[in-house]
Amino acid sequence: MYFTEATEGHYRIYAGALEAANGGAGYVAAVVVRRYGEGDMPQEAFRDTAMSGGHRWDDPNAALQYAVARAREVILTEAHLLVC
């Protein structure tokens, strides 16, 4: 497993590249977004553990980049859908 973190405004992005299940080659992407407000406890706002319909990347860094980019897209364009 590979992980990375990023910040976008009041949101913290936790992305992962996990080895494909069932002995398949490649990596799948997963992401969790948490919102941090002033004085508030962090709250999970978004989670996608089956990104892009199970597409597999050959390189874990490519899967991580996709997960972070997708999370940023959700934060910037679909903030009204985030659970908070």
Buried (B, 14 or more C-beta within 10 A) or exposed (E): EBEBEBEBEBBBBBBBBBBBEEEEEBBBBBBBBBBBEEEEEEEEBBEBEEBBEEEBBEEBEBBBBBBBBBBBEBBEEEBEEBEE
